[in-house]
């Protein structure tokens, strides 16, 4: 019984994180991020000024304010998860 609960929780959590990253990709693609950035900016390790997921998320928040995307906090988080998964690979603490 405990194994079933653990497996169910793990699958639910994994599905949720995947959905957040997919939502983040969609928001990123719809926003004007690539007017200021290009994909190489995200791939170039020397360009990463953020040293943690939190710092990177703060930068995403600042960018969305500057570009008037009007994202909710959970949407900023989703975009941050997407960018982290694709480019940054910081350790993410659950909030």
N, C-alpha and C positions, 0 to 999 in steps of 0.2 A: 504494500500500500504506500509506504513512504517513497519507494522508488518511482511509483507512478506520479506522485505529487511533485517530486523533484524534477522528473522528466517533463511534466506538464508545465511547470514554472519556467524551466529553462527554454522550452520551445516558445512559450508566450513571450518571454523577455527577448529572445533572439528575433522573433517576428516583429516586436515593437521597435527594437533598435533599427532593424532593416527598414521598416516603414518610415521612421524618422529620417534616416539618411536619404531615402527616396524622396520624401517631402522636401528635404533640404536641397536636393539636386534640382528639383522642379522650381523652387523659389529662386535659387541661384541663377538658373537658366532664364527665368522670367525677369529678373532684376537687371539693373544697368551696371553690374559689377565689371563686366568686361569692357566697359567704356574707359575705365581707369586702369584696369589690370588686364594682363593677358595670361594665358594658361602657363606660360613659362615662368611668370612671377611666382606661381604656386609651386612649381617643380624645382626651382633653383633654391637649394638649401641655404645659400648665402643671403638670399633675399628675406628669409624668415626672421623677422625681428622678434616675433613672439617666441617665448621660451617654454610655454606651457599651454595647455588647452584653455585655461581661464584667460590668459593674455590674448590668445588668438580670438576667443569668443568676444572679448572686449573690443577688439579691432573690428570684428564683424558688426557688433552693435554700433560702433562709431560710423562705420561705412553706411549702414542702413539709415542712420539719422541724417548723414550728409546727403544721401540720395533720396530721402523722403519715401522710402519703401513702405513705411507704416507697418512693419512687421511686429507681431506680438513677441513677447519674450520666448515663448516656446518655438516660434518660427526662427528666431535668431539662433536658438539652440540647435534646431534641426539643420540649418545651413552650416553651423559650426561643426556638427557631427559629420556632415557630408564632406566638408573641406578637410577635416581631420582624417577621415577614412581614406580619402583620395590622395592627399598630399602631405599632411603634417605628421601624422602618426604619434601624437602625444598620448600619454596615458590619460584616460578620462575617468574622473571620480564621479560616481553617481550623485546627483544632486537631489 
